[in-house]
Amino acid sequence: MNATMIDDRRRLVMPPELPARSPVTVQQIDDDTWIVKRARPIKARMVMLLPDVKELPDDAEWEKVEARMARHFSRNLPPFEE
């Protein structure tokens, strides 16, 4: 850390790209080394609960679509070797 990056109250002066009062984490590596990282807010994840399905109903139309998808994607697979 450069002495020019610290103000008269020994506060670290961050670069102008970092908004004022942005949360940061400071991790000390050794007596002379610190890592200062910007702490970004964690985005909330959406959770969607699905019903527990044991067996799918028979659907002849969907089975045709599944067979077409399987043929399409199996063309790009390398040959199986034991």
C-alpha positions as CSV (number, residue, x, y, z in Angstrom):
1,M,0.0,0.0,0.0
2,N,1.4,3.3,-1.0
3,A,1.6,6.0,1.7
4,T,0.0,8.4,-0.8
5,M,-3.1,6.1,-0.7
6,I,-3.7,6.8,3.0
7,D,-5.2,10.1,4.4
8,D,-4.2,11.9,7.6
9,R,-6.5,9.6,9.6
10,R,-4.8,6.5,8.2
11,R,-7.8,5.6,6.1
12,L,-7.3,4.0,2.7
13,V,-8.2,6.2,-0.2
14,M,-10.0,4.1,-2.8
15,P,-9.9,4.8,-6.5
16,P,-12.6,7.1,-8.0
17,E,-14.2,4.2,-9.9
18,L,-15.4,2.8,-6.5
19,P,-18.6,4.6,-5.3
20,A,-18.4,6.3,-1.9
21,R,-19.2,4.2,1.1
22,S,-18.9,1.0,-0.9
23,P,-18.5,-2.1,1.4
24,V,-15.0,-3.7,1.2
25,T,-13.3,-6.6,2.8
26,V,-9.8,-6.4,4.1
27,Q,-7.7,-9.6,4.5
28,Q,-4.3,-9.5,6.0
29,I,-1.9,-11.9,4.3
30,D,1.3,-11.1,6.3
31,D,2.7,-8.2,8.3
32,D,3.1,-6.1,5.2
33,T,0.4,-7.3,2.8
34,W,-3.3,-6.8,2.8
35,I,-5.9,-7.6,0.1
36,V,-8.8,-5.1,-0.2
37,K,-11.7,-6.4,-2.2
38,R,-15.0,-4.7,-3.0
39,A,-17.9,-6.6,-1.4
40,R,-20.7,-6.8,-3.9
41,P,-24.3,-7.5,-2.7
42,I,-25.5,-11.1,-3.1
43,K,-28.4,-11.3,-5.5
44,A,-31.4,-13.2,-4.1
45,R,-32.1,-16.5,-5.8
46,M,-35.5,-17.7,-6.7
47,V,-36.5,-21.1,-5.5
48,M,-39.3,-22.9,-7.2
49,L,-40.7,-26.0,-5.6
50,L,-41.8,-28.8,-7.9
51,P,-44.1,-31.7,-7.0
52,D,-42.4,-35.0,-6.3
53,V,-43.1,-37.0,-9.5
54,K,-42.5,-40.8,-9.3
55,E,-43.8,-41.8,-12.7
56,L,-44.5,-39.7,-15.8
57,P,-47.7,-40.4,-17.8
58,D,-47.4,-42.0,-21.2
59,D,-47.5,-39.5,-24.0
60,A,-46.9,-40.8,-27.5
61,E,-46.4,-37.3,-29.0
62,W,-43.8,-36.4,-26.4
63,E,-42.0,-39.7,-26.9
64,K,-41.6,-38.9,-30.6
65,V,-40.0,-35.5,-29.7
66,E,-37.7,-37.2,-27.2
67,A,-36.6,-39.8,-29.8
68,R,-35.8,-37.0,-32.3
69,M,-33.8,-35.1,-29.7
70,A,-31.9,-38.2,-28.7
71,R,-31.0,-38.9,-32.4
72,H,-30.0,-35.3,-33.0
73,F,-27.7,-35.1,-29.9
74,S,-26.2,-38.5,-30.3
75,R,-24.8,-37.6,-33.7
76,N,-22.2,-35.3,-32.1
77,L,-21.0,-37.9,-29.5
78,P,-17.7,-39.6,-30.0
79,P,-17.8,-43.3,-30.5
80,F,-17.9,-45.3,-27.3
81,E,-14.7,-47.2,-26.5
82,E,-14.2,-49.6,-23.6
